[in-house]
């Protein structure tokens, strides 16, 4: 026992390292989630209130009125047709 530890100390040290890695990973995931939610809210606010805070007047979404209607590249039959 040169370092003053034993099997229980080694087990507790390993458990502490595992717990630390789990907590850091969860905080990183939560941080990324908050970042994504924040960016989404900013985009919604920019589209809804385009004249506030120097925003432009153009919409950045994919609404048909702003970007045009989608045209299918091939004929599509209804799957419920009899």
mmCIF file of the N, C-alpha and C atoms, coordinates in Angstrom:
data_MODEL
# 
_entry.id   MODEL 
# 
loop_
_atom_site.group_PDB 
_atom_site.id 
_atom_site.type_symbol 
_atom_site.label_atom_id 
_atom_site.label_alt_id 
_atom_site.label_comp_id 
_atom_site.label_asym_id 
_atom_site.label_entity_id 
_atom_site.label_seq_id 
_atom_site.pdbx_PDB_ins_code 
_atom_site.Cartn_x 
_atom_site.Cartn_y 
_atom_site.Cartn_z 
_atom_site.occupancy 
_atom_site.B_iso_or_equiv 
_atom_site.pdbx_formal_charge 
_atom_site.auth_seq_id 
_atom_site.auth_comp_id 
_atom_site.auth_asym_id 
_atom_site.auth_atom_id 
_atom_site.pdbx_PDB_model_num 
ATOM 1   N N  . UNK A 1 1  ? 0.831   -1.189 0.000   1.00 0.00 ? 1  UNK A N  1 
ATOM 2   C CA . UNK A 1 1  ? 0.000   0.000  0.000   1.00 0.00 ? 1  UNK A CA 1 
ATOM 3   C C  . UNK A 1 1  ? 0.868   1.241  0.000   1.00 0.00 ? 1  UNK A C  1 
ATOM 4   N N  . UNK A 1 2  ? 1.518   1.423  -1.094  1.00 0.00 ? 2  UNK A N  1 
ATOM 5   C CA . UNK A 1 2  ? 2.397   2.575  -1.218  1.00 0.00 ? 2  UNK A CA 1 
ATOM 6   C C  . UNK A 1 2  ? 1.621   3.868  -1.370  1.00 0.00 ? 2  UNK A C  1 
ATOM 7   N N  . UNK A 1 3  ? 0.535   3.807  -2.125  1.00 0.00 ? 3  UNK A N  1 
ATOM 8   C CA . UNK A 1 3  ? -0.214  5.041  -2.379  1.00 0.00 ? 3  UNK A CA 1 
ATOM 9   C C  . UNK A 1 3  ? -1.368  5.239  -1.415  1.00 0.00 ? 3  UNK A C  1 
ATOM 10  N N  . UNK A 1 4  ? -1.564  4.367  -0.472  1.00 0.00 ? 4  UNK A N  1 
ATOM 11  C CA . UNK A 1 4  ? -2.602  4.525  0.540   1.00 0.00 ? 4  UNK A CA 1 
ATOM 12  C C  . UNK A 1 4  ? -3.978  4.129  0.072   1.00 0.00 ? 4  UNK A C  1 
ATOM 13  N N  . UNK A 1 5  ? -4.117  3.526  -1.107  1.00 0.00 ? 5  UNK A N  1 
ATOM 14  C CA . UNK A 1 5  ? -5.409  3.144  -1.642  1.00 0.00 ? 5  UNK A CA 1 
ATOM 15  C C  . UNK A 1 5  ? -5.597  1.648  -1.600  1.00 0.00 ? 5  UNK A C  1 
ATOM 16  N N  . UNK A 1 6  ? -6.791  1.237  -1.795  1.00 0.00 ? 6  UNK A N  1 
ATOM 17  C CA . UNK A 1 6  ? -7.108  -0.174 -1.850  1.00 0.00 ? 6  UNK A CA 1 
ATOM 18  C C  . UNK A 1 6  ? -8.133  -0.416 -2.922  1.00 0.00 ? 6  UNK A C  1 
ATOM 19  N N  . UNK A 1 7  ? -8.745  -1.579 -2.891  1.00 0.00 ? 7  UNK A N  1 
ATOM 20  C CA . UNK A 1 7  ? -9.707  -1.929 -3.927  1.00 0.00 ? 7  UNK A CA 1 
ATOM 21  C C  . UNK A 1 7  ? -10.943 -1.030 -3.862  1.00 0.00 ? 7  UNK A C  1 
ATOM 22  N N  . UNK A 1 8  ? -11.384 -0.713 -2.645  1.00 0.00 ? 8  UNK A N  1 
ATOM 23  C CA . UNK A 1 8  ? -12.564 0.149  -2.519  1.00 0.00 ? 8  UNK A CA 1 
ATOM 24  C C  . UNK A 1 8  ? -12.268 1.570  -3.001  1.00 0.00 ? 8  UNK A C  1 
ATOM 25  N N  . UNK A 1 9  ? -11.076 2.047  -2.694  1.00 0.00 ? 9  UNK A N  1 
ATOM 26  C CA . UNK A 1 9  ? -10.696 3.375  -3.162  1.00 0.00 ? 9  UNK A CA 1 
ATOM 27  C C  . UNK A 1 9  ? -10.622 3.410  -4.680  1.00 0.00 ? 9  UNK A C  1 
ATOM 28  N N  . UNK A 1 10 ? -10.087 2.347  -5.280  1.00 0.00 ? 10 UNK A N  1 
ATOM 29  C CA . UNK A 1 10 ? -10.010 2.285  -6.744  1.00 0.00 ? 10 UNK A CA 1 
ATOM 30  C C  . UNK A 1 10 ? -11.404 2.235  -7.368  1.00 0.00 ? 10 UNK A C  1 
ATOM 31  N N  . UNK A 1 11 ? -12.313 1.474  -6.758  1.00 0.00 ? 11 UNK A N  1 
ATOM 32  C CA . UNK A 1 11 ? -13.686 1.392  -7.271  1.00 0.00 ? 11 UNK A CA 1 
ATOM 33  C C  . UNK A 1 11 ? -14.368 2.749  -7.180  1.00 0.00 ? 11 UNK A C  1 
ATOM 34  N N  . UNK A 1 12 ? -14.220 3.424  -6.051  1.00 0.00 ? 12 UNK A N  1 
ATOM 35  C CA . UNK A 1 12 ? -14.840 4.739  -5.891  1.00 0.00 ? 12 UNK A CA 1 
ATOM 36  C C  . UNK A 1 12 ? -14.235 5.760  -6.851  1.00 0.00 ? 12 UNK A C  1 
ATOM 37  N N  . UNK A 1 13 ? -12.927 5.685  -7.093  1.00 0.00 ? 13 UNK A N  1 
ATOM 38  C CA . UNK A 1 13 ? -12.293 6.606  -8.031  1.00 0.00 ? 13 UNK A CA 1 
ATOM 39  C C  . UNK A 1 13 ? -12.811 6.357  -9.449  1.00 0.00 ? 13 UNK A C  1 
ATOM 40  N N  . UNK A 1 14 ? -12.965 5.083  -9.842  1.00 0.00 ? 14 UNK A N  1 
ATOM 41  C CA . UNK A 1 14 ? -13.492 4.763  -11.168 1.00 0.00 ? 14 UNK A CA 1 
ATOM 42  C C  . UNK A 1 14 ? -14.941 5.217  -11.299 1.00 0.00 ? 14 UNK A C  1 
ATOM 43  N N  . UNK A 1 15 ? -15.741 4.998  -10.241 1.00 0.00 ? 15 UNK A N  1 
ATOM 44  C CA . UNK A 1 15 ? -17.137 5.439  -10.272 1.00 0.00 ? 15 UNK A CA 1 
ATOM 45  C C  . UNK A 1 15 ? -17.207 6.965  -10.386 1.00 0.00 ? 15 UNK A C  1 
ATOM 46  N N  . UNK A 1 16 ? -16.324 7.659  -9.703  1.00 0.00 ? 16 UNK A N  1 
ATOM 47  C CA . UNK A 1 16 ? -16.290 9.119  -9.793  1.00 0.00 ? 16 UNK A CA 1 
ATOM 48  C C  . UNK A 1 16 ? -15.939 9.597  -11.178 1.00 0.00 ? 16 UNK A C  1 
ATOM 49  N N  . UNK A 1 17 ? -15.000 8.920  -11.839 1.00 0.00 ? 17 UNK A N  1 
ATOM 50  C CA . UNK A 1 17 ? -14.636 9.298  -13.214 1.00 0.00 ? 17 UNK A CA 1 
ATOM 51  C C  . UNK A 1 17 ? -15.794 9.038  -14.173 1.00 0.00 ? 17 UNK A C  1 
ATOM 52  N N  . UNK A 1 18 ? -16.482 7.904  -14.007 1.00 0.00 ? 18 UNK A N  1 
ATOM 53  C CA . UNK A 1 18 ? -17.635 7.599  -14.859 1.00 0.00 ? 18 UNK A CA 1 
ATOM 54  C C  . UNK A 1 18 ? -18.727 8.646  -14.666 1.00 0.00 ? 18 UNK A C  1 
ATOM 55  N N  . UNK A 1 19 ? -19.008 8.997  -13.413 1.00 0.00 ? 19 UNK A N  1 
ATOM 56  C CA . UNK A 1 19 ? -20.028 10.001 -13.113 1.00 0.00 ? 19 UNK A CA 1 
ATOM 57  C C  . UNK A 1 19 ? -19.653 11.350 -13.722 1.00 0.00 ? 19 UNK A C  1 
ATOM 58  N N  . UNK A 1 20 ? -18.377 11.713 -13.621 1.00 0.00 ? 20 UNK A N  1 
ATOM 59  C CA . UNK A 1 20 ? -17.927 12.991 -14.168 1.00 0.00 ? 20 UNK A CA 1 
ATOM 60  C C  . UNK A 1 20 ? -18.107 13.040 -15.687 1.00 0.00 ? 20 UNK A C  1 
ATOM 61  N N  . UNK A 1 21 ? -17.765 11.958 -16.372 1.00 0.00 ? 21 UNK A N  1 
ATOM 62  C CA . UNK A 1 21 ? -17.933 11.905 -17.823 1.00 0.00 ? 21 UNK A CA 1 
ATOM 63  C C  . UNK A 1 21 ? -19.409 11.986 -18.195 1.00 0.00 ? 21 UNK A C  1 
ATOM 64  N N  . UNK A 1 22 ? -20.276 11.297 -17.448 1.00 0.00 ? 22 UNK A N  1 
ATOM 65  C CA . UNK A 1 22 ? -21.711 11.328 -17.736 1.00 0.00 ? 22 UNK A CA 1 
ATOM 66  C C  . UNK A 1 22 ? -22.278 12.727 -17.546 1.00 0.00 ? 22 UNK A C  1 
ATOM 67  N N  . UNK A 1 23 ? -21.892 13.392 -16.450 1.00 0.00 ? 23 UNK A N  1 
ATOM 68  C CA . UNK A 1 23 ? -22.410 14.735 -16.181 1.00 0.00 ? 23 UNK A CA 1 
ATOM 69  C C  . UNK A 1 23 ? -21.940 15.711 -17.253 1.00 0.00 ? 23 UNK A C  1 
ATOM 70  N N  . UNK A 1 24 ? -20.659 15.630 -17.628 1.00 0.00 ? 24 UNK A N  1 
ATOM 71  C CA . UNK A 1 24 ? -20.161 16.534 -18.665 1.00 0.00 ? 24 UNK A CA 1 
ATOM 72  C C  . UNK A 1 24 ? -20.865 16.289 -19.996 1.00 0.00 ? 24 UNK A C  1 
ATOM 73  N N  . UNK A 1 25 ? -21.109 15.027 -20.338 1.00 0.00 ? 25 UNK A N  1 
ATOM 74  C CA . UNK A 1 25 ? -21.806 14.716 -21.581 1.00 0.00 ? 25 UNK A CA 1 
ATOM 75  C C  . UNK A 1 25 ? -23.231 15.229 -21.581 1.00 0.00 ? 25 UNK A C  1 
ATOM 76  N N  . UNK A 1 26 ? -23.918 15.080 -20.443 1.00 0.00 ? 26 UNK A N  1 
ATOM 77  C CA . UNK A 1 26 ? -25.291 15.564 -20.364 1.00 0.00 ? 26 UNK A CA 1 
ATOM 78  C C  . UNK A 1 26 ? -25.339 17.086 -20.461 1.00 0.00 ? 26 UNK A C  1 
ATOM 79  N N  . UNK A 1 27 ? -24.406 17.773 -19.805 1.00 0.00 ? 27 UNK A N  1 
ATOM 80  C CA . UNK A 1 27 ? -24.413 19.228 -19.876 1.00 0.00 ? 27 UNK A CA 1 
ATOM 81  C C  . UNK A 1 27 ? -24.120 19.706 -21.286 1.00 0.00 ? 27 UNK A C  1 
ATOM 82  N N  . UNK A 1 28 ? -23.250 18.990 -21.995 1.00 0.00 ? 28 UNK A N  1 
ATOM 83  C CA . UNK A 1 28 ? -22.981 19.375 -23.381 1.00 0.00 ? 28 UNK A CA 1 
ATOM 84  C C  . UNK A 1 28 ? -24.229 19.197 -24.235 1.00 0.00 ? 28 UNK A C  1 
ATOM 85  N N  . UNK A 1 29 ? -24.948 18.088 -24.029 1.00 0.00 ? 29 UNK A N  1 
ATOM 86  C CA . UNK A 1 29 ? -26.173 17.834 -24.788 1.00 0.00 ? 29 UNK A CA 1 
ATOM 87  C C  . UNK A 1 29 ? -27.234 18.889 -24.478 1.00 0.00 ? 29 UNK A C  1 
ATOM 88  N N  . UNK A 1 30 ? -27.388 19.229 -23.208 1.00 0.00 ? 30 UNK A N  1 
ATOM 89  C CA . UNK A 1 30 ? -28.371 20.246 -22.819 1.00 0.00 ? 30 UNK A CA 1 
ATOM 90  C C  . UNK A 1 30 ? -27.982 21.602 -23.412 1.00 0.00 ? 30 UNK A C  1 
ATOM 91  N N  . UNK A 1 31 ? -26.693 21.903 -23.417 1.00 0.00 ? 31 UNK A N  1 
ATOM 92  C CA . UNK A 1 31 ? -26.236 23.154 -24.008 1.00 0.00 ? 31 UNK A CA 1 
ATOM 93  C C  . UNK A 1 31 ? -26.538 23.233 -25.495 1.00 0.00 ? 31 UNK A C  1 
ATOM 94  N N  . UNK A 1 32 ? -26.323 22.129 -26.215 1.00 0.00 ? 32 UNK A N  1 
ATOM 95  C CA . UNK A 1 32 ? -26.640 22.095 -27.646 1.00 0.00 ? 32 UNK A CA 1 
ATOM 96  C C  . UNK A 1 32 ? -28.141 22.231 -27.878 1.00 0.00 ? 32 UNK A C  1 
ATOM 97  N N  . UNK A 1 33 ? -28.942 21.615 -26.994 1.00 0.00 ? 33 UNK A N  1 
ATOM 98  C CA . UNK A 1 33 ? -30.390 21.732 -27.112 1.00 0.00 ? 33 UNK A CA 1 
ATOM 99  C C  . UNK A 1 33 ? -30.834 23.181 -26.941 1.00 0.00 ? 33 UNK A C  1 
ATOM 100 N N  . UNK A 1 34 ? -30.328 23.839 -25.902 1.00 0.00 ? 34 UNK A N  1 
ATOM 101 C CA . UNK A 1 34 ? -30.690 25.240 -25.682 1.00 0.00 ? 34 UNK A CA 1 
ATOM 102 C C  . UNK A 1 34 ? -30.229 26.120 -26.840 1.00 0.00 ? 34 UNK A C  1 
ATOM 103 N N  . UNK A 1 35 ? -29.065 25.823 -27.401 1.00 0.00 ? 35 UNK A N  1 
ATOM 104 C CA . UNK A 1 35 ? -28.566 26.586 -28.537 1.00 0.00 ? 35 UNK A CA 1 
ATOM 105 C C  . UNK A 1 35 ? -29.506 26.448 -29.736 1.00 0.00 ? 35 UNK A C  1 
ATOM 106 N N  . UNK A 1 36 ? -29.943 25.218 -30.006 1.00 0.00 ? 36 UNK A N  1 
ATOM 107 C CA . UNK A 1 36 ? -30.856 24.988 -31.130 1.00 0.00 ? 36 UNK A CA 1 
ATOM 108 C C  . UNK A 1 36 ? -32.200 25.671 -30.911 1.00 0.00 ? 36 UNK A C  1 
ATOM 109 N N  . UNK A 1 37 ? -32.727 25.571 -29.696 1.00 0.00 ? 37 UNK A N  1 
ATOM 110 C CA . UNK A 1 37 ? -34.010 26.217 -29.391 1.00 0.00 ? 37 UNK A CA 1 
ATOM 111 C C  . UNK A 1 37 ? -33.881 27.729 -29.541 1.00 0.00 ? 37 UNK A C  1 
ATOM 112 N N  . UNK A 1 38 ? -32.788 28.278 -29.064 1.00 0.00 ? 38 UNK A N  1 
ATOM 113 C CA . UNK A 1 38 ? -32.579 29.719 -29.177 1.00 0.00 ? 38 UNK A CA 1 
ATOM 114 C C  . UNK A 1 38 ? -32.508 30.180 -30.624 1.00 0.00 ? 38 UNK A C  1 
ATOM 115 N N  . UNK A 1 39 ? -31.783 29.427 -31.452 1.00 0.00 ? 39 UNK A N  1 
ATOM 116 C CA . UNK A 1 39 ? -31.693 29.791 -32.869 1.00 0.00 ? 39 UNK A CA 1 
ATOM 117 C C  . UNK A 1 39 ? -33.047 29.671 -33.561 1.00 0.00 ? 39 UNK A C  1 
ATOM 118 N N  . UNK A 1 40 ? -33.837 28.681 -33.176 1.00 0.00 ? 40 UNK A N  1 
ATOM 119 C CA . UNK A 1 40 ? -35.174 28.538 -33.744 1.00 0.00 ? 40 UNK A CA 1 
ATOM 120 C C  . UNK A 1 40 ? -36.077 29.695 -33.365 1.00 0.00 ? 40 UNK A C  1 
ATOM 121 N N  . UNK A 1 41 ? -36.013 30.111 -32.113 1.00 0.00 ? 41 UNK A N  1 
ATOM 122 C CA . UNK A 1 41 ? -36.834 31.231 -31.658 1.00 0.00 ? 41 UNK A CA 1 
ATOM 123 C C  . UNK A 1 41 ? -36.413 32.524 -32.355 1.00 0.00 ? 41 UNK A C  1 
ATOM 124 N N  . UNK A 1 42 ? -35.109 32.692 -32.539 1.00 0.00 ? 42 UNK A N  1 
ATOM 125 C CA . UNK A 1 42 ? -34.635 33.885 -33.251 1.00 0.00 ? 42 UNK A CA 1 
ATOM 126 C C  . UNK A 1 42 ? -35.173 33.893 -34.672 1.00 0.00 ? 42 UNK A C  1 
ATOM 127 N N  . UNK A 1 43 ? -35.170 32.746 -35.338 1.00 0.00 ? 43 UNK A N  1 
ATOM 128 C CA . UNK A 1 43 ? -35.664 32.698 -36.720 1.00 0.00 ? 43 UNK A CA 1 
ATOM 129 C C  . UNK A 1 43 ? -37.165 32.965 -36.770 1.00 0.00 ? 43 UNK A C  1 
ATOM 130 N N  . UNK A 1 44 ? -37.920 32.393 -35.829 1.00 0.00 ? 44 UNK A N  1 
ATOM 131 C CA . UNK A 1 44 ? -39.366 32.642 -35.790 1.00 0.00 ? 44 UNK A CA 1 
ATOM 132 C C  . UNK A 1 44 ? -39.642 34.118 -35.562 1.00 0.00 ? 44 UNK A C  1 
ATOM 133 N N  . UNK A 1 45 ? -38.934 34.725 -34.609 1.00 0.00 ? 45 UNK A N  1 
ATOM 134 C CA . UNK A 1 45 ? -39.136 36.151 -34.343 1.00 0.00 ? 45 UNK A CA 1 
ATOM 135 C C  . UNK A 1 45 ? -38.732 37.009 -35.536 1.00 0.00 ? 45 UNK A C  1 
ATOM 136 N N  . UNK A 1 46 ? -37.667 36.618 -36.220 1.00 0.00 ? 46 UNK A N  1 
ATOM 137 C CA . UNK A 1 46 ? -37.221 37.385 -37.387 1.00 0.00 ? 46 UNK A CA 1 
ATOM 138 C C  . UNK A 1 46 ? -38.268 37.318 -38.495 1.00 0.00 ? 46 UNK A C  1 
ATOM 139 N N  . UNK A 1 47 ? -38.905 36.150 -38.660 1.00 0.00 ? 47 UNK A N  1 
ATOM 140 C CA . UNK A 1 47 ? -39.943 36.029 -39.679 1.00 0.00 ? 47 UNK A CA 1 
ATOM 141 C C  . UNK A 1 47 ? -41.233 36.729 -39.276 1.00 0.00 ? 47 UNK A C  1 
ATOM 142 N N  . UNK A 1 48 ? -41.597 36.630 -37.995 1.00 0.00 ? 48 UNK A N  1 
ATOM 143 C CA . UNK A 1 48 ? -42.859 37.206 -37.541 1.00 0.00 ? 48 UNK A CA 1 
ATOM 144 C C  . UNK A 1 48 ? -42.774 38.723 -37.400 1.00 0.00 ? 48 UNK A C  1 
ATOM 145 N N  . UNK A 1 49 ? -41.636 39.218 -36.903 1.00 0.00 ? 49 UNK A N  1 
ATOM 146 C CA . UNK A 1 49 ? -41.471 40.651 -36.662 1.00 0.00 ? 49 UNK A CA 1 
ATOM 147 C C  . UNK A 1 49 ? -40.268 41.144 -37.451 1.00 0.00 ? 49 UNK A C  1 
ATOM 148 N N  . UNK A 1 50 ? -40.403 41.166 -38.760 1.00 0.00 ? 50 UNK A N  1 
ATOM 149 C CA . UNK A 1 50 ? -39.267 41.502 -39.611 1.00 0.00 ? 50 UNK A CA 1 
ATOM 150 C C  . UNK A 1 50 ? -38.852 42.963 -39.508 1.00 0.00 ? 50 UNK A C  1 
ATOM 151 N N  . UNK A 1 51 ? -39.749 43.830 -39.066 1.00 0.00 ? 51 UNK A N  1 
ATOM 152 C CA . UNK A 1 51 ? -39.414 45.248 -39.006 1.00 0.00 ? 51 UNK A CA 1 
ATOM 153 C C  . UNK A 1 51 ? -38.789 45.643 -37.671 1.00 0.00 ? 51 UNK A C  1 
ATOM 154 N N  . UNK A 1 52 ? -38.684 44.726 -36.705 1.00 0.00 ? 52 UNK A N  1 
ATOM 155 C CA . UNK A 1 52 ? -38.110 45.034 -35.398 1.00 0.00 ? 52 UNK A CA 1 
ATOM 156 C C  . UNK A 1 52 ? -36.607 44.746 -35.443 1.00 0.00 ? 52 UNK A C  1 
ATOM 157 N N  . UNK A 1 53 ? -35.821 45.559 -34.792 1.00 0.00 ? 53 UNK A N  1 
ATOM 158 C CA . UNK A 1 53 ? -34.367 45.392 -34.674 1.00 0.00 ? 53 UNK A CA 1 
ATOM 159 C C  . UNK A 1 53 ? -33.672 45.412 -36.028 1.00 0.00 ? 53 UNK A C  1 
ATOM 160 N N  . UNK A 1 54 ? -34.135 46.194 -36.951 1.00 0.00 ? 54 UNK A N  1 
ATOM 161 C CA . UNK A 1 54 ? -33.458 46.356 -38.225 1.00 0.00 ? 54 UNK A CA 1 
ATOM 162 C C  . UNK A 1 54 ? -33.540 45.165 -39.144 1.00 0.00 ? 54 UNK A C  1 
ATOM 163 N N  . UNK A 1 55 ? -34.513 44.295 -38.947 1.00 0.00 ? 55 UNK A N  1 
ATOM 164 C CA . UNK A 1 55 ? -34.651 43.139 -39.824 1.00 0.00 ? 55 UNK A CA 1 
ATOM 165 C C  . UNK A 1 55 ? -35.149 43.537 -41.195 1.00 0.00 ? 55 UNK A C  1 
ATOM 166 N N  . UNK A 1 56 ? -34.896 42.706 -42.157 1.00 0.00 ? 56 UNK A N  1 
ATOM 167 C CA . UNK A 1 56 ? -35.356 42.981 -43.517 1.00 0.00 ? 56 UNK A CA 1 
ATOM 168 C C  . UNK A 1 56 ? -36.831 42.708 -43.656 1.00 0.00 ? 56 UNK A C  1 
ATOM 169 N N  . UNK A 1 57 ? -37.359 43.022 -44.816 1.00 0.00 ? 57 UNK A N  1 
ATOM 170 C CA . UNK A 1 57 ? -38.787 42.824 -45.041 1.00 0.00 ? 57 UNK A CA 1 
ATOM 171 C C  . UNK A 1 57 ? -39.075 41.498 -45.731 1.00 0.00 ? 57 UNK A C  1 
ATOM 172 N N  . UNK A 1 58 ? -38.040 40.755 -46.098 1.00 0.00 ? 58 UNK A N  1 
ATOM 173 C CA . UNK A 1 58 ? -38.271 39.495 -46.795 1.00 0.00 ? 58 UNK A CA 1 
ATOM 174 C C  . UNK A 1 58 ? -38.413 38.350 -45.801 1.00 0.00 ? 58 UNK A C  1 
ATOM 175 N N  . UNK A 1 59 ? -39.239 37.395 -46.159 1.00 0.00 ? 59 UNK A N  1 
ATOM 176 C CA . UNK A 1 59 ? -39.417 36.224 -45.312 1.00 0.00 ? 59 UNK A CA 1 
ATOM 177 C C  . UNK A 1 59 ? -38.308 35.223 -45.591 1.00 0.00 ? 59 UNK A C  1 
ATOM 178 N N  . UNK A 1 60 ? -37.861 34.524 -44.531 1.00 0.00 ? 60 UNK A N  1 
ATOM 179 C CA . UNK A 1 60 ? -36.804 33.547 -44.698 1.00 0.00 ? 60 UNK A CA 1 
ATOM 180 C C  . UNK A 1 60 ? -37.337 32.127 -44.618 1.00 0.00 ? 60 UNK A C  1 
ATOM 181 N N  . UNK A 1 61 ? -38.621 31.958 -44.621 1.00 0.00 ? 61 UNK A N  1 
ATOM 182 C CA . UNK A 1 61 ? -39.197 30.629 -44.539 1.00 0.00 ? 61 UNK A CA 1 
ATOM 183 C C  . UNK A 1 61 ? -39.391 30.016 -45.908 1.00 0.00 ? 61 UNK A C  1 
ATOM 184 N N  . UNK A 1 62 ? -40.165 28.948 -45.957 1.00 0.00 ? 62 UNK A N  1 
ATOM 185 C CA . UNK A 1 62 ? -40.417 28.291 -47.237 1.00 0.00 ? 62 UNK A CA 1 
ATOM 186 C C  . UNK A 1 62 ? -41.903 28.356 -47.575 1.00 0.00 ? 62 UNK A C  1 
ATOM 187 N N  . UNK A 1 63 ? -42.526 29.499 -47.299 1.00 0.00 ? 63 UNK A N  1 
ATOM 188 C CA . UNK A 1 63 ? -43.938 29.624 -47.595 1.00 0.00 ? 63 UNK A CA 1 
ATOM 189 C C  . UNK A 1 63 ? -44.141 29.680 -49.108 1.00 0.00 ? 63 UNK A C  1 
ATOM 190 N N  . UNK A 1 64 ? -45.252 29.118 -49.604 1.00 0.00 ? 64 UNK A N  1 
ATOM 191 C CA . UNK A 1 64 ? -45.501 29.123 -51.050 1.00 0.00 ? 64 UNK A CA 1 
ATOM 192 C C  . UNK A 1 64 ? -45.611 30.522 -51.632 1.00 0.00 ? 64 UNK A C  1 
ATOM 193 N N  . UNK A 1 65 ? -46.130 31.474 -50.861 1.00 0.00 ? 65 UNK A N  1 
ATOM 194 C CA . UNK A 1 65 ? -46.275 32.830 -51.376 1.00 0.00 ? 65 UNK A CA 1 
ATOM 195 C C  . UNK A 1 65 ? -44.913 33.477 -51.619 1.00 0.00 ? 65 UNK A C  1 
ATOM 196 N N  . UNK A 1 66 ? -43.915 33.134 -50.809 1.00 0.00 ? 66 UNK A N  1 
ATOM 197 C CA . UNK A 1 66 ? -42.600 33.759 -50.949 1.00 0.00 ? 66 UNK A CA 1 
ATOM 198 C C  . UNK A 1 66 ? -41.707 33.016 -51.924 1.00 0.00 ? 66 UNK A C  1 
ATOM 199 N N  . UNK A 1 67 ? -41.790 31.689 -51.938 1.00 0.00 ? 67 UNK A N  1 
ATOM 200 C CA . UNK A 1 67 ? -40.834 30.922 -52.743 1.00 0.00 ? 67 UNK A CA 1 
ATOM 201 C C  . UNK A 1 67 ? -41.459 30.219 -53.936 1.00 0.00 ? 67 UNK A C  1 
ATOM 202 N N  . UNK A 1 68 ? -42.758 30.282 -54.099 1.00 0.00 ? 68 UNK A N  1 
ATOM 203 C CA . UNK A 1 68 ? -43.415 29.601 -55.216 1.00 0.00 ? 68 UNK A CA 1 
ATOM 204 C C  . UNK A 1 68 ? -43.871 28.216 -54.811 1.00 0.00 ? 68 UNK A C  1 
ATOM 205 N N  . UNK A 1 69 ? -44.726 27.639 -55.607 1.00 0.00 ? 69 UNK A N  1 
ATOM 206 C CA . UNK A 1 69 ? -45.267 26.327 -55.290 1.00 0.00 ? 69 UNK A CA 1 
ATOM 207 C C  . UNK A 1 69 ? -44.387 25.230 -55.861 1.00 0.00 ? 69 UNK A C  1 
ATOM 208 N N  . UNK A 1 70 ? -44.324 24.111 -55.163 1.00 0.00 ? 70 UNK A N  1 
ATOM 209 C CA . UNK A 1 70 ? -43.524 22.973 -55.621 1.00 0.00 ? 70 UNK A CA 1 
ATOM 210 C C  . UNK A 1 70 ? -44.236 22.285 -56.778 1.00 0.00 ? 70 UNK A C  1 
ATOM 211 N N  . UNK A 1 71 ? -43.456 21.861 -57.750 1.00 0.00 ? 71 UNK A N  1 
ATOM 212 C CA . UNK A 1 71 ? -43.987 21.157 -58.914 1.00 0.00 ? 71 UNK A CA 1 
ATOM 213 C C  . UNK A 1 71 ? -43.403 19.752 -58.904 1.00 0.00 ? 71 UNK A C  1 
ATOM 214 N N  . UNK A 1 72 ? -44.257 18.716 -58.918 1.00 0.00 ? 72 UNK A N  1 
ATOM 215 C CA . UNK A 1 72 ? -43.712 17.354 -58.902 1.00 0.00 ? 72 UNK A CA 1 
ATOM 216 C C  . UNK A 1 72 ? -42.959 17.059 -60.187 1.00 0.00 ? 72 UNK A C  1 
ATOM 217 N N  . UNK A 1 73 ? -41.915 16.240 -60.065 1.00 0.00 ? 73 UNK A N  1 
ATOM 218 C CA . UNK A 1 73 ? -41.094 15.931 -61.232 1.00 0.00 ? 73 UNK A CA 1 
ATOM 219 C C  . UNK A 1 73 ? -41.679 14.792 -62.062 1.00 0.00 ? 73 UNK A C  1 
ATOM 220 N N  . UNK A 1 74 ? -42.635 14.041 -61.519 1.00 0.00 ? 74 UNK A N  1 
ATOM 221 C CA . UNK A 1 74 ? -43.281 12.964 -62.275 1.00 0.00 ? 74 UNK A CA 1 
ATOM 222 C C  . UNK A 1 74 ? -44.734 12.858 -61.840 1.00 0.00 ? 74 UNK A C  1 
ATOM 223 N N  . UNK A 1 75 ? -45.519 12.148 -62.626 1.00 0.00 ? 75 UNK A N  1 
ATOM 224 C CA . UNK A 1 75 ? -46.938 11.997 -62.305 1.00 0.00 ? 75 UNK A CA 1 
ATOM 225 C C  . UNK A 1 75 ? -47.095 11.153 -61.049 1.00 0.00 ? 75 UNK A C  1 
ATOM 226 N N  . UNK A 1 76 ? -47.957 11.593 -60.166 1.00 0.00 ? 76 UNK A N  1 
ATOM 227 C CA . UNK A 1 76 ? -48.188 10.878 -58.910 1.00 0.00 ? 76 UNK A CA 1 
ATOM 228 C C  . UNK A 1 76 ? -49.629 10.438 -58.877 1.00 0.00 ? 76 UNK A C  1 
ATOM 229 N N  . UNK A 1 77 ? -49.857 9.123  -58.661 1.00 0.00 ? 77 UNK A N  1 
ATOM 230 C CA . UNK A 1 77 ? -51.197 8.600  -58.539 1.00 0.00 ? 77 UNK A CA 1 
ATOM 231 C C  . UNK A 1 77 ? -51.555 8.483  -57.063 1.00 0.00 ? 77 UNK A C  1 
ATOM 232 N N  . UNK A 1 78 ? -52.816 8.693  -56.767 1.00 0.00 ? 78 UNK A N  1 
ATOM 233 C CA . UNK A 1 78 ? -53.258 8.579  -55.407 1.00 0.00 ? 78 UNK A CA 1 
ATOM 234 C C  . UNK A 1 78 ? -53.226 7.117  -54.961 1.00 0.00 ? 78 UNK A C  1 
ATOM 235 N N  . UNK A 1 79 ? -52.707 6.873  -53.775 1.00 0.00 ? 79 UNK A N  1 
ATOM 236 C CA . UNK A 1 79 ? -52.648 5.481  -53.302 1.00 0.00 ? 79 UNK A CA 1 
ATOM 237 C C  . UNK A 1 79 ? -54.003 4.988  -52.804 1.00 0.00 ? 79 UNK A C  1 
ATOM 238 N N  . UNK A 1 80 ? -54.980 5.904  -52.704 1.00 0.00 ? 80 UNK A N  1 
ATOM 239 C CA . UNK A 1 80 ? -56.313 5.504  -52.275 1.00 0.00 ? 80 UNK A CA 1 
ATOM 240 C C  . UNK A 1 80 ? -57.280 5.401  -53.449 1.00 0.00 ? 80 UNK A C  1 
ATOM 241 N N  . UNK A 1 81 ? -56.784 5.597  -54.657 1.00 0.00 ? 81 UNK A N  1 
ATOM 242 C CA . UNK A 1 81 ? -57.663 5.502  -55.838 1.00 0.00 ? 81 UNK A CA 1 
ATOM 243 C C  . UNK A 1 81 ? -58.075 4.050  -56.049 1.00 0.00 ? 81 UNK A C  1 
ATOM 244 N N  . UNK A 1 82 ? -59.289 3.893  -56.513 1.00 0.00 ? 82 UNK A N  1 
ATOM 245 C CA . UNK A 1 82 ? -59.774 2.514  -56.726 1.00 0.00 ? 82 UNK A CA 1 
ATOM 246 C C  . UNK A 1 82 ? -59.858 2.181  -58.190 1.00 0.00 ? 82 UNK A C  1 
# 
